[in-house]
Amino acid sequence: MTGTTAVWGFVLLAGAAALLTIGAELFAENATAASRRLGVSALAIGLILAGAEPEELLTGIFAAAQHHPGIAAGDAIGANITMLTLVLGLAVMFRPIRSGGLFRTYAVVAAAAGVAAVLALLGGGVGRLAGGLLVACYALIVGVIWRRERRPPMFGELAELSDDDDDDDSHESSPRQRRAVLLLLGGLALMILGGPVAVAGAERIVGSLGMAESVVGLTFVALATTAELFALVWAAARRGVEELAIAGLLGSVIYNATATLGVAALVRPLAVSGMVGPAVLAAVVPVVLAVWASVTGRLGRFAGVLLLGCYAAYLTVTFA
């Protein structure tokens, strides 16, 4: 029975990986044209659409409702650590990513969201009041980002599009832009569908190992629910849309530290222990990345090696 459960878990993970990869490809391929149609920058598209993690949120709600606070809180915090170290590390190992002033700005915002999560967890858990405050923090951050980024595109592939091209092709490009919006939303839908499938597969695999639910949340479930971010970051970076890759990742970090953790606590207060250390790590890494970017102007292969080493150390401590 245990072996059968594990096999089904791997089958679900394989199916989820396919959905997530196809969805990320569609999203990254059409983000530029869709952002033009919507009148916002690709950075805003990544932060607010790709950055939101509905599969993380659903996992947190389900885990909290079923009296599994360790999985709910562990997934939110563990997913952030996984994205900031493993996902980003692997991405820049294959293709270095340029990091400008906007990257540093949103890295600081991600760090601030991480600090909010640390403060909420200091008392041995997250109550409903703290959960509500975390959700309010996310709403405020989204409002500021949307207001700041509602302007003509300026970065990556968007910068290659001139005003003259806009004037010449305005009538012809409108149908293509509408189609791009639909394809972008279709890609997002596939990512949203693939996330819960990945979670279900991971839960079947780890359920047969007899591990603590906090460890399950911080590692295996976090790996499952961040799979689409690796696909998104890789697809966007490969196309040269680095701001979309970074925006999607940092937006997800902000979302998990505030909305995912907060909503789970609103469903049922999360009484957890041993989460403060990982939460501090999730808050510190964006600061380190911002400083690194200020000095080097990019995240290259050496940074990737260090991030992967950080993730390996994290796993060692978590499983100890």
Secondary structure in CASP SS format (residue, H / E / C, confidence):
PFRMAT SS
TARGET T0000
AUTHOR 0000-0000-0000
METHOD secondary structure of the structure
MODEL  1
M C 1.00
T H 1.00
G H 1.00
T H 1.00
T H 1.00
A H 1.00
V H 1.00
W H 1.00
G H 1.00
F H 1.00
V H 1.00
L H 1.00
L H 1.00
A H 1.00
G H 1.00
A H 1.00
A H 1.00
A H 1.00
L H 1.00
L H 1.00
T H 1.00
I H 1.00
G H 1.00
A H 1.00
E H 1.00
L H 1.00
F H 1.00
A H 1.00
E H 1.00
N H 1.00
A H 1.00
T H 1.00
A H 1.00
A H 1.00
S H 1.00
R H 1.00
R H 1.00
L H 1.00
G C 1.00
V C 1.00
S C 1.00
A H 1.00
L H 1.00
A H 1.00
I H 1.00
G H 1.00
L H 1.00
I H 1.00
L H 1.00
A H 1.00
G C 1.00
A C 1.00
E C 1.00
P H 1.00
E H 1.00
E H 1.00
L H 1.00
L H 1.00
T H 1.00
G H 1.00
I H 1.00
F H 1.00
A H 1.00
A H 1.00
A H 1.00
Q C 1.00
H C 1.00
H C 1.00
P H 1.00
G H 1.00
I H 1.00
A H 1.00
A H 1.00
G H 1.00
D H 1.00
A H 1.00
I H 1.00
G H 1.00
A H 1.00
N H 1.00
I H 1.00
T H 1.00
M H 1.00
L H 1.00
T H 1.00
L H 1.00
V H 1.00
L H 1.00
G H 1.00
L H 1.00
A H 1.00
V H 1.00
M H 1.00
F H 1.00
R C 1.00
P C 1.00
I E 1.00
R E 1.00
S C 1.00
G C 1.00
G H 1.00
L H 1.00
F H 1.00
R H 1.00
T H 1.00
Y H 1.00
A H 1.00
V H 1.00
V H 1.00
A H 1.00
A H 1.00
A H 1.00
A H 1.00
G H 1.00
V H 1.00
A H 1.00
A H 1.00
V H 1.00
L H 1.00
A H 1.00
L H 1.00
L C 1.00
G C 1.00
G C 1.00
G E 1.00
V E 1.00
G C 1.00
R H 1.00
L H 1.00
A H 1.00
G H 1.00
G H 1.00
L H 1.00
L H 1.00
V H 1.00
A H 1.00
C H 1.00
Y H 1.00
A H 1.00
L H 1.00
I H 1.00
V H 1.00
G H 1.00
V H 1.00
I H 1.00
W H 1.00
R H 1.00
R H 1.00
E H 1.00
R C 1.00
R C 1.00
P C 1.00
P C 1.00
M C 1.00
F C 1.00
G H 1.00
E H 1.00
L H 1.00
A H 1.00
E H 1.00
L C 1.00
S C 1.00
D H 1.00
D H 1.00
D H 1.00
D H 1.00
D H 1.00
D H 1.00
D C 1.00
S H 1.00
H H 1.00
E H 1.00
S H 1.00
S H 1.00
P H 1.00
R H 1.00
Q H 1.00
R H 1.00
R H 1.00
A H 1.00
V H 1.00
L H 1.00
L H 1.00
L H 1.00
L H 1.00
G H 1.00
G H 1.00
L H 1.00
A H 1.00
L H 1.00
M H 1.00
I H 1.00
L H 1.00
G H 1.00
G H 1.00
P H 1.00
V H 1.00
A H 1.00
V H 1.00
A H 1.00
G H 1.00
A H 1.00
E H 1.00
R H 1.00
I H 1.00
V H 1.00
G H 1.00
S C 1.00
L C 1.00
G C 1.00
M C 1.00
A C 1.00
E H 1.00
S H 1.00
V H 1.00
V H 1.00
G H 1.00
L H 1.00
T H 1.00
F H 1.00
V H 1.00
A H 1.00
L H 1.00
A H 1.00
T H 1.00
T C 1.00
A H 1.00
E H 1.00
L H 1.00
F H 1.00
A H 1.00
L H 1.00
V H 1.00
W H 1.00
A H 1.00
A H 1.00
A H 1.00
R H 1.00
R C 1.00
G C 1.00
V C 1.00
E H 1.00
E H 1.00
L H 1.00
A H 1.00
I H 1.00
A H 1.00
G H 1.00
L H 1.00
L H 1.00
G H 1.00
S H 1.00
V H 1.00
I H 1.00
Y H 1.00
N H 1.00
A H 1.00
T H 1.00
A H 1.00
T H 1.00
L H 1.00
G H 1.00
V H 1.00
A H 1.00
A H 1.00
L H 1.00
V H 1.00
R C 1.00
P C 1.00
L E 1.00
A E 1.00
V C 1.00
S C 1.00
G C 1.00
M C 1.00
V H 1.00
G H 1.00
P H 1.00
A H 1.00
V H 1.00
L H 1.00
A H 1.00
A H 1.00
V H 1.00
V H 1.00
P H 1.00
V H 1.00
V H 1.00
L H 1.00
A H 1.00
V H 1.00
W H 1.00
A H 1.00
S H 1.00
V H 1.00
T H 1.00
G C 1.00
R E 1.00
L E 1.00
G C 1.00
R H 1.00
F H 1.00
A H 1.00
G H 1.00
V H 1.00
L H 1.00
L H 1.00
L H 1.00
G H 1.00
C H 1.00
Y H 1.00
A H 1.00
A H 1.00
Y H 1.00
L H 1.00
T H 1.00
V H 1.00
T H 1.00
F H 1.00
A C 1.00
END
